[in-house]
Amino acid sequence: MVNRAELGVIRGARAGDPACQLALGKLYLFGGTSLPRNMPTALHWLNRAARQQQAEAWMLIGSHVPFEHARHCVDEVLPWYERAFAAGVEQAGLVLAQLAPPSDGEMQEGLLQQGRFEAITAETALSGPVPLHCRAYVEDSSEQAAQAGDRAAQLALGLWFARMQRDGSRQPDGIATVNFKRAIRWLTLAGEQGDPDAWFALSRIYGKPEFSQRSVVEAQVCLERAAELGHRVAQCECGMVAWRHRRHQADGDVRAVYWLQKAAAQGCEQAQQQLDRIALKPRQAPWLQALAPAALQALAVRQPLLAARLTLARAFGLNRAEALLLDVKAADHGHCVVIDIRASYGRSKRRLVALRTAQERQLLDQVVAQFDLLGGCVEGNYRQRLYRLKTCL
């Protein structure tokens, strides 16, 4: 039995109220308390609401109503799929590609002018069963847009010829054979226009054993270009590669932390886990517990560089030898601090501390500025610094 609230919505919708028509369409689209899900009925009411300028109605149609229901009323709903697709709803592009007849020159020209090919090619032609006439229409339309310089069309066409998805995995459906030469052509054009997905796809192509021009070096170059443009997976992989080769490349661990931080900031869990393993969070320095903040402030007046070293030790968990011997300015790499005193203290190990907050970055800047200002002061050797430290403690 329909409850009182839903009954009021039904009455309002029948009376022509656009808000009620939208609400009733949503109830039938997703299911209500007492109303079951019914896609044809949902489309009926959403279509009526869309005709009364309810923007959410045509967005819902484009997002949730599939082709098998839309094909029964093409003339009525086609404008809603066009609007939803233009607003960025890729699902609407999938349905639109199947609704638009291949002989409809006006529709094809409209799509070309607006550059709306990415969703059709990448999501429709590459990822699902599409009628053969529609597949040919999409390929032809995409190539025209790509020739005109449309970056999205170039990317989609390159992925199509490589039979590849955006994540680099193989596309089970698509063209009959792979054409890496044509794929590289279109992906390179898209990449040169700043598309990170294109460079990532190129890195995958150059790394394929079946590709006759396979090049590990070229694959890495493309991967780094994708990472520089903000591709999260590429950033994570660049970090992993740099970490694996850290023993053979200078500052490989520093570059690894840099890329992993970039990927982790975009929500990559794998990057965050690796980052936590290789760049530990600052630990406490128990040997500094006896030094009160007031005593550290007083020391800053008499021995400013020693006070700066102790401030750094407290913030980043340095042991006594690290605090007294660290080359502060050389240790700062912008995104992390490299703790390495092996040249002066053989028993120590190189380690990295990632800068995770703005406060840590600010503190390090202050310490580095202190050393820049007082760089001419003689700190003495390790024994002399240790004596001053013991005296102040």
Disulfide bonds with the S-S distance in Angstrom:
none
